[in-house]
Amino acid sequence: MDTLRRALDFCIRHQTILGYSIVSLLTAAIECIFSAVVFKCPCNSGNMLYGSVFLIVPAFILFLLGYMVNPRMWRLLTGICTPEKSCSCSPWGTWTSSLCVLLQVTARAVVAPLTWLAVALLRASFYECMASGSSLIKNHVCKDKGEECHEMLVKIPCDEKLSEKISSEFLSLQAQSQLIGWFLITAIMTAALTAKCISRCCSPVSYLQLKFWKIYSEKERELFEAKAKEHASKLSERNVNCFFEATDPAPFQTPSNEDWWKISFLYAFNLQEQHYSMLHKYVNANRGSSVGLGTGDQNPTVLGFVDEAIASESGF
């Protein structure tokens, strides 16, 4: 039991990194299956189109899926075009805050597509097929070698020995692909580390308070979902009983539309206050008053650099 508890604690502490790792491993596994089972380079004039589709299109689909499965994206967009939505902030502040959130969502969405590109380039199958049909590669490899070289070049993905016959002056297509793959991985890791360092350096709270914020956000989300299920169950039970028993409904307290709006904004830590979510801010403010509860209270600069793990948890 102690071992299981320690393993569970480790998973909870590092859930963001583990989540990225699982996504990356699944993407790599899918790419391997596609390369081995689905992908068959035609080895003709259609190499460029065929290889490009397998290299780029799945990455783009994974990018779109990354947006679709991120709850912060839908929390940001829900009701944003409703004319009746009350908003006490300036248009500039609204768009700046929205852009910061969108950048954080995008950073999460690109994990899977970049993994696809990196693994595909290291395996080299897609790039080799695509490059063998590229006019740019043909002009470099087959310069002053006639049409026969062009015909042999497009057949390289189907016969690896042809690459030795065509040219020894350039890196093989597989070597080119793998070099690009390693450069891409290096660039990704460098950008990720730089972004993480900047976010921590610009954090509005200390290291231990940041940990407390994460714990609070997780617990608030769990309790909110449990209470919402309980409240919805009681309300639905009352309505069903009234329908079948033909009785008048008993009074039932439920949050108003305005209350729901107030706690649904994406929250950024305010240096002048010590609230950890919009729900926390709503409870501490004068209930029913719109003062201090709009998106105008968010600090867009802080929102852009606040720790992403905290922001994701508080987004439900």
Beta strands, then each sheet from edge to edge (+ up, - down):
end
